Amino acid sequence: AGLVATGCRVTRVGILSTPGIAVMIDKLAADGGIAITASHNPLPWNGIKALRHDGVAPPPDQAQQIIDRYHADAPAYVAVEALQPDRIDDTGCALHVQRVLALVDIPLIRSAKLRCVVDSVHGAGGDEARLLLDELGVAVDHLYAEPTGLFPHTPEPTRENLTELSQRVADTGADIGFAQDPDADRLAVVDERGRYTGEEYTLALGVLHKLEPGGVVAANLSTSRMVDDIAQQRGGRVVRTAVGEANVAAAMREHGCKIGGEGNGGIILPAISQVRDSIVGIALLCELLAKRGQPLGKIVDEVPAYAIVKDKVSIEGVSMEEVYGRVRTAFAGQQFDEQDGLRIDWPNQWVHIRPSNTEPILRIIAEAPDGAAAAALVEKTRACLS
């Protein structure tokens, strides 16, 4: 009603994943799209995700324009004769899946006779996941498939929230377990033993499967360096960006990347759209299993492993410039990246500090060959706050 009142011609696409909405923007040649979603946040929350005409999340400057217009509270209503009736197009699920299927070897996947468990957390992506897997001939044990929005557990696809999925995979002897977040742009994976591999492995495994020799991958500064190791093995490289889907998508366009994403379980395949896409992730990992003919756990164990530790600290009343200065002193002589907060790199470890965009907290993420070394980096960084 708000869009119609300002003269927009609105097409309602029903319950659909965020990447599915991006696909519909392309189909309809729309000027933009909106997902009503709080993404991975729990039940009390809701929100609006905006996408541009090219299916890209607005970069920071454009996002700020949207926020400023909201706070200005001065909508440009049109006269009644300029109102345009809305219409419905419910083809998004089929179209999204059709486009993803066109990029994988369907007979190969069908011949593997894979079995999987999917936790769609009663979010928006269950129908797309089910249609895709049915078309690929993958047997599905589907948990919480119906898009009711009544989440059966905390919906962010992290280890502590996916104990039921892990147990179900182990009990049923499935080849793989998939967990979507409510708007289905993120994907976490469980191996055949019920082992939660972590969201970081979603992009790493996608890159392992799809990166061509000499190719370029775009990933944000907080993403595991597993992708760097994989790219290096292929004679390729990784372009690092500020955190945020729009920043990764911009780097992918600039460098001609065929795959990229973020370490929160988000794979971006520009052949489909420029947003993270759990449906793409499911298809690529099924194809990887079929092509390798190996258990997922064995494939995961072949990827150079790191331990990642994530922490957050309140920064109310704290000067970030002073914090950054102390961090530079504490880690003097190391390599710094300042495009989003501060990231310090060594050959086999890194630590990234950045203020949250949504809360008065500082996020500290460190990665090292083992948990103790990663934790030590976090503690050394925390000490710079006081």
C-alpha positions in Angstrom: 0.0 0.0 0.0 2.9 2.4 0.8 4.5 1.7 -2.6 1.2 2.0 -4.5 0.5 5.3 -2.7 3.6 6.8 -4.1 2.9 5.8 -7.7 4.8 2.5 -7.9 3.6 -0.4 -10.0 3.9 -3.3 -7.5 4.2 -7.0 -8.3 3.7 -9.2 -5.3 5.8 -12.4 -5.5 4.5 -14.2 -2.4 6.7 -16.0 0.1 10.1 -16.2 -1.6 13.8 -16.3 -0.6 15.8 -13.1 -0.9 17.8 -14.5 -3.8 14.6 -15.6 -5.4 13.4 -11.9 -5.2 16.6 -10.9 -7.0 15.8 -13.3 -9.8 12.3 -11.9 -10.1 13.7 -8.3 -10.3 15.6 -9.5 -13.4 12.6 -11.3 -14.9 10.3 -8.3 -14.4 12.9 -5.7 -15.3 11.9 -4.0 -12.1 13.5 -0.9 -10.7 14.0 -2.6 -7.3 12.8 -5.2 -4.9 11.9 -5.6 -1.3 12.0 -8.6 1.0 10.0 -8.2 4.2 12.4 -10.1 6.5 14.6 -9.9 9.6 17.0 -12.4 7.9 18.5 -14.7 10.6 17.1 -12.8 13.6 14.6 -14.5 16.0 10.9 -14.2 16.1 10.2 -10.8 17.7 12.1 -9.0 14.8 11.1 -8.0 11.4 12.6 -5.7 8.8 13.0 -4.6 5.2 15.8 -5.8 2.8 16.0 -3.6 -0.3 17.5 -4.7 -3.6 18.4 -2.4 -6.5 17.3 -2.8 -10.2 20.4 -5.0 -10.7 19.5 -7.3 -7.8 22.3 -5.9 -5.6 21.9 -4.9 -2.0 22.3 -1.1 -1.7 25.9 -0.1 -0.9 26.5 2.0 2.2 25.9 5.4 0.5 22.6 4.3 -1.1 21.5 2.5 2.1 22.1 5.8 4.0 19.9 7.6 1.4 17.1 5.1 2.1 17.5 5.6 5.9 17.5 9.4 5.5 14.3 9.3 3.5 12.7 7.2 6.2 13.7 9.7 8.9 12.6 12.6 6.8 9.1 11.1 6.8 8.0 13.1 3.7 6.6 10.6 1.2 5.6 12.0 -2.2 2.1 10.7 -2.5 0.5 10.7 -5.9 -3.1 11.7 -6.8 -5.7 9.0 -6.8 -5.8 8.8 -10.6 -2.1 7.9 -10.7 -2.5 4.9 -8.4 -1.6 1.7 -10.2 -3.2 -1.7 -9.2 -0.8 -4.3 -7.9 -0.5 -7.7 -9.5 0.7 -11.2 -8.4 3.4 -13.3 -10.0 4.1 -16.5 -8.1 6.6 -18.0 -10.6 9.7 -17.0 -8.5 10.3 -20.4 -6.9 10.2 -22.3 -10.2 12.2 -19.6 -12.1 14.9 -19.5 -9.4 15.3 -23.2 -9.3 15.3 -23.5 -13.1 18.2 -21.0 -13.4 20.2 -22.9 -10.8 19.6 -26.2 -12.4 20.9 -24.9 -15.7 24.4 -24.5 -14.1 24.8 -28.1 -12.7 25.1 -31.6 -14.1 21.7 -33.0 -13.4 22.3 -36.5 -14.7 25.5 -36.8 -12.7 23.8 -35.7 -9.5 20.8 -38.0 -10.1 23.2 -41.0 -10.7 24.7 -40.5 -7.3 21.4 -41.2 -5.5 22.2 -38.8 -2.7 20.2 -38.5 0.5 20.0 -35.3 2.5 18.3 -33.7 5.5 17.2 -30.1 5.1 16.2 -27.7 8.0 14.3 -24.8 6.4 13.4 -23.4 9.9 9.8 -22.6 8.7 11.3 -19.8 6.7 10.9 -18.6 3.1 13.3 -21.0 1.4 11.7 -24.4 1.9 9.8 -24.7 -1.3 12.8 -23.6 -3.4 15.1 -26.1 -1.7 12.6 -29.0 -2.0 11.9 -28.3 -5.7 15.6 -28.1 -6.5 16.4 -31.4 -4.7 13.4 -33.2 -6.2 14.6 -32.1 -9.7 18.1 -33.4 -8.8 16.8 -36.8 -7.7 18.1 -36.2 -4.1 16.0 -38.0 -1.4 14.9 -35.4 1.1 14.1 -35.6 4.8 12.7 -32.1 5.2 12.5 -30.5 8.6 10.3 -27.5 9.2 9.6 -27.1 5.5 6.3 -25.0 5.7 6.9 -21.3 5.5 5.0 -20.3 8.6 7.6 -18.0 10.0 7.2 -19.7 13.4 10.8 -20.7 14.0 11.1 -24.0 15.9 14.5 -23.0 17.2 16.8 -19.9 17.1 17.0 -19.5 13.4 20.6 -18.4 12.7 22.3 -21.6 11.3 25.0 -21.9 13.8 26.3 -25.0 15.6 24.3 -24.6 18.8 21.0 -24.1 16.9 21.4 -27.2 14.6 21.7 -30.0 17.1 18.5 -31.6 15.8 19.7 -31.5 12.2 23.1 -33.0 13.1 21.4 -35.8 15.1 18.9 -36.5 12.2 21.7 -36.8 9.7 23.7 -39.2 11.9 20.6 -41.3 12.7 19.3 -41.6 9.1 22.7 -42.2 7.4 22.1 -39.2 5.1 25.0 -38.0 2.9 24.6 -34.3 3.9 22.5 -32.0 6.0 21.6 -28.5 4.9 20.4 -25.6 7.1 18.9 -22.4 5.6 18.3 -19.2 7.5 14.8 -17.7 7.3 15.3 -15.7 4.1 17.4 -18.4 2.6 20.4 -16.5 1.6 22.7 -18.3 4.1 23.5 -22.1 4.2 25.2 -24.2 6.8 26.2 -27.8 6.3 26.4 -31.0 8.3 28.5 -33.9 7.1 27.4 -37.6 7.0 28.5 -38.2 10.6 26.3 -35.4 11.8 29.3 -33.1 12.3 28.6 -29.4 11.9 31.2 -28.2 9.5 30.6 -24.5 10.1 29.2 -21.8 7.8 32.8 -20.9 6.8 33.0 -24.2 4.9 30.0 -23.4 2.7 31.9 -20.8 0.6 35.2 -22.8 0.9 33.6 -25.9 -0.6 31.9 -23.9 -3.2 35.2 -22.4 -4.3 36.9 -25.8 -4.1 34.3 -27.1 -6.6 33.8 -24.1 -8.9 37.0 -22.0 -9.1 38.8 -22.3 -12.4 42.6 -22.2 -12.7 43.8 -18.6 -12.3 40.3 -17.5 -11.2 39.6 -14.7 -8.8 37.3 -15.0 -5.7 35.8 -12.0 -3.8 35.3 -12.4 -0.1 34.9 -10.0 2.8 37.6 -9.4 5.4 36.0 -11.6 8.0 35.9 -14.7 5.9 38.2 -17.7 6.5 41.5 -17.8 4.7 40.6 -21.3 3.6 39.4 -19.7 0.4 42.9 -18.1 0.0 44.6 -21.5 0.3 42.2 -23.1 -2.2 42.6 -20.2 -4.7 46.4 -20.4 -4.3 46.3 -24.1 -5.2 44.5 -23.2 -8.4 46.9 -20.4 -9.3 44.2 -17.9 -8.4 43.7 -15.2 -5.8 41.2 -13.7 -3.4 40.1 -10.1 -3.4 39.1 -8.9 0.1 36.3 -6.4 0.6 34.6 -4.6 3.5 31.9 -6.6 5.2 28.6 -6.5 3.4 27.0 -8.3 0.5 27.0 -5.1 -1.7 30.8 -4.7 -1.2 31.5 -8.3 -2.2 29.2 -8.0 -5.3 30.9 -4.8 -6.4 34.3 -6.5 -6.2 33.0 -9.4 -8.1 31.8 -7.1 -10.9 35.1 -5.2 -10.9 37.3 -8.4 -11.1 35.1 -10.6 -13.2 34.7 -13.2 -10.4 32.5 -16.2 -11.2 32.1 -17.0 -7.5 32.4 -15.1 -4.2 30.6 -14.6 -1.0 30.9 -14.3 2.8 31.9 -16.7 5.5 28.4 -16.7 7.1 27.3 -19.4 4.7 26.7 -17.1 1.8 27.7 -18.1 -1.8 27.2 -15.6 -4.6 27.1 -16.9 -8.1 26.7 -13.9 -10.5 25.3 -16.2 -13.2 22.2 -16.4 -11.0 22.2 -13.1 -9.0 24.4 -10.8 -7.0 23.1 -11.8 -3.6 24.0 -14.8 -1.3 22.0 -17.8 -2.2 21.4 -21.0 -0.2 19.8 -22.7 -3.3 23.0 -22.2 -5.2 24.9 -23.6 -2.3 22.8 -26.7 -2.1 23.1 -27.4 -5.8 26.9 -26.9 -5.9 27.5 -29.1 -2.8 25.3 -31.9 -4.3 27.3 -31.7 -7.5 30.6 -31.7 -5.5 29.5 -34.9 -3.7 28.4 -36.6 -7.0 31.6 -35.6 -8.8 34.0 -36.7 -6.1 32.1 -39.8 -5.1 33.5 -39.3 -1.5 31.8 -38.6 1.8 31.5 -35.0 2.6 33.6 -35.5 5.8 36.6 -36.7 3.8 36.3 -33.7 1.4 36.1 -31.3 4.3 39.1 -32.9 6.0 41.2 -32.2 2.8 40.6 -28.5 3.1 43.4 -26.7 5.1 41.8 -26.3 8.5 41.9 -23.3 10.8 40.2 -22.3 14.0 38.1 -19.2 14.0 37.1 -17.3 17.2 34.5 -14.6 17.2 34.0 -12.1 20.0 32.2 -8.8 20.6 32.7 -6.0 23.1 30.6 -3.0 24.0 32.1 0.3 22.7 29.7 2.8 24.1 31.7 5.9 24.9 34.9 4.5 23.3 36.9 6.4 20.7 37.6 4.0 17.9 40.5 6.1 16.6 42.2 5.6 20.0 41.5 1.9 19.8 42.9 1.6 16.3 46.0 3.5 17.4 46.6 1.1 20.3 46.0 -1.9 18.0 48.5 -0.6 15.5 51.1 -0.2 18.3 50.4 -3.7 19.7 50.8 -5.3 16.3 53.5 -3.0 14.9 55.3 -4.3 11.9 52.5 -6.5 10.6 50.3 -6.0 7.5 47.2 -3.9 8.0 44.0 -3.6 6.0 42.0 -0.5 6.8 39.0 -0.7 4.4 36.6 -1.9 7.1 37.8 -1.3 10.7 41.3 -2.9 11.0 42.5 -6.3 9.9 46.0 -7.5 10.8 47.5 -10.4 8.7 50.3 -12.9 9.1 51.1 -15.8 6.7 48.9 -18.2 8.6 46.6 -16.1 10.8 44.7 -12.9 11.1 42.5 -10.8 13.3 39.8 -8.3 12.2 38.2 -5.7 14.4 35.2 -3.6 13.2 32.3 -1.7 14.8 28.9 -3.3 14.1 26.6 -1.5 11.7 23.6 -2.3 13.9 24.8 -2.4 17.6 27.2 -0.3 19.7 29.7 -3.2 19.8 33.1 -4.0 18.4 33.3 -7.3 16.6 36.7 -9.1 17.0 37.3 -12.1 14.7 40.5 -14.1 14.7 41.6 -17.1 12.7 44.7 -19.2 13.3 45.9 -22.8 12.8 44.5 -23.8 16.3 42.0 -22.4 18.7 44.5 -21.4 21.3 46.4 -19.2 18.9 43.1 -17.6 17.6 41.9 -17.0 21.2 45.3 -15.4 22.0 44.8 -12.9 19.1 41.4 -12.0 20.3 42.6 -11.4 23.9 45.6 -9.3 22.7 43.1 -7.2 20.6 40.7 -6.9 23.5 43.4 -5.6 25.7 43.8 -2.6 23.4 40.3 -1.4 24.3 41.4 -0.1 27.7 
